[in-house]
Amino acid sequence: MVYDGASRSRRTQGWRSVSTDANTEVLGAASRLRDVARDMVRNVPLAARAKHLIAHNVVGTGIIPTIECDDEQLKGQLEDLLKQHFDTTACDAYGRHDLYGQQNVVMGTVPESGEALIRYRPRYASDGLPLPFQLQVMEPDYLDSSVNGPQANGNYAVQGIEFNPFGKIEAYHLFPEHPGSMATYSLQVSKPVPAEFIAHVFYTQRPGQARGISWFAPVILRMRDRADFADAHLMRQKIAACFVAFIKSSEGSGVKDEGKDYPVESFEPGMIERLNDDEEVTFGTPPKVDDYADYIKGQDREIAAGLGISYESFSGDLSNVNFSSGRMGWLVEQRNIDAWRNFMLLPQMMQPVGKWFLDAAAIKLGRSISAKVLWTPPRREMINPREEVAASRDAIRTGLSSRSNEQRKLGFDPADLDEEIAADNTRADDLGLIFDSDPRKVTSVGNPAPQQQPQN
């Protein structure tokens, strides 16, 4: 059996095929790729748009925590602590973001730098925080990649991450300050931080992969070529616009201006270059840009595909979109968003944060806690609300879904939403108000709802 892709021929001689594992490949490229990606985000508009687009779609206004607990009194106490700690900047070691802002920072860092670290910082009760801990979001530069191979304690390290003989992560070797900080004047020495104090977020692409790689890796060259192509077209048009007319002469090729001979060294709009005295005038013809739009659109489609987002959301070009094509593009992008959220952000960041919260709450309340922290993703805007709401209603009525599940899909906490609905109904009853949105009083067609008889 012969596979063309495995053959060695003139057609395949340019391929670079290696058998190294994921960590060997990442070690040689991660630092350079993240530096280039950061430069692109700083200077290439579409790179900045892609970074923010991914972060804002995965996190939205925040992935909200809720408590699952059989003890209603304890559940109320825990939910109060959630709001006090995570809905304020008290949870941020830098004092700038609430938990949802930190989620956004993490999901902006991961595509750009390939990975992000969240460090658990224990605090004293005297610090006056709702809970005695804070979160520090860190760039991957803090990890000492030079720590590799066998360690003195019998463990094994891969690019700053220390594993025990069974393959479990024991520690992360971190620098005390960012290696690129201007405040770092002396040579830093990394120190191991226990793994239970670190949440390491990156998208795993190969089994055994220990470090993340910038998501811009497959498209960096195309984004640079695209930017260079646009700059070249712009410069060509600028230069063409500077030459309005040429004056030819048969007496020579000297360039004169007010009796002084000198070469033309700069251009300006409306400029006329004098080749010699009198004779013939020829007007310049600016080059055409017929191929520009097609090339740019083709490049944008490839870049968007490489980043896992739709061309329309990446480029902002909605000129040829109809409802069906827009919905198909959004559904594919939504699948990627769900994967990034459910396979990466939730298990690697939010679950450790939930554990840290429960541990700190046990200290705060002075009791053992039997509870779980659930995470509700942000609401998804509906493309066709009339049809989608009807579909959700039918799914609930036929037992294919629950009210709580459909509420979570819209980004609502079911418990909070039910309490809000009950409060609205109570207030309306106390004031004697009847709204056609209240199924207890009015049917879907506006008729009075039949009164239910009390059960014996």
Disulfide bonds with the S-S distance in Angstrom:
none
